[in-house]
Amino acid sequence: MTVRIVIADDQDVVRAGFGALLDTQPDLTVVGSAADGAAAVGICRETRPDVVLMDVRMPVLDGIEATRRIVAGAGVGGGPRIVMLTTFDLDEYVYDALAAGASGFLLKDMAAERLFEAVRVVAAGEALLAPTVTRRLIGEFVRLRPHTAGPTPLALLTPRETEVLRLIAEGLANAEIAARLTVSAETVKTHVSRVLAKLGARDRAQAVMLAYEFGLVVPRSGGAGPGARRFPERL
């Protein structure tokens, strides 16, 4: 299956460069590009892509609001997967972009192979975050968003589903979770789907956010001692 892609960035050289790279892959094709967020929303409505590479900072409408509108217009579980592109690994809008429905973040100076992998991963329904961006995201939870008090959607999860969510937050892919729990990959996929539905999460990236926000997983504060969680990269 060919993955259909829209590129939204206010820099011509970025759109042209990413487009040229992506079109070298037989399973990837660029179906549209936009120089601002408003144009990106319109192009996504017209072309119905599988993946959108969205710059954070753009004129007319920024990438976060454009993401929010694209996700809202697509309905539950539908629409393209959106990967936010940024120049800085300490981008102040990491949390807001993921909360708006983005499936991950990547830095613009990534290698070509990394770009191809990212598009394929999010098109397959997973999520992908650059490690340094993930650290920023978790830092935001700790600094600005204390753990939610009282009942949370985590109470809806079975013990096994809670365990699966913990492993997702560690950064394990389905195959790794299956090996850890000694179950089939198909069983893990079923658990993941139920976790997303019960949490009301669009994808694994948002599920990880909720795991930290509700205090299920606590980020490490220092070195990697026994039992320390590693920051997720591919979710």
Secondary structure by P-SEA (a helix, b strand, c coil): cbbbbbbbcccaaaaaaaaaaaacccccccccccccaaaaaaaaaaccccccccccccccccaaaaaaaaaaaacccccbbbbbbbccccccaaaaaaaacccccccccccaaaaaaaaaaaaacbbbbcaaaaaaaaaaaaccccccccccccccccaaaaaaaaaaaacccaaaaaaaacccaaaaaaaaaaaaaaaccccaaaaaaaaaaaccccccccccccccccccccc
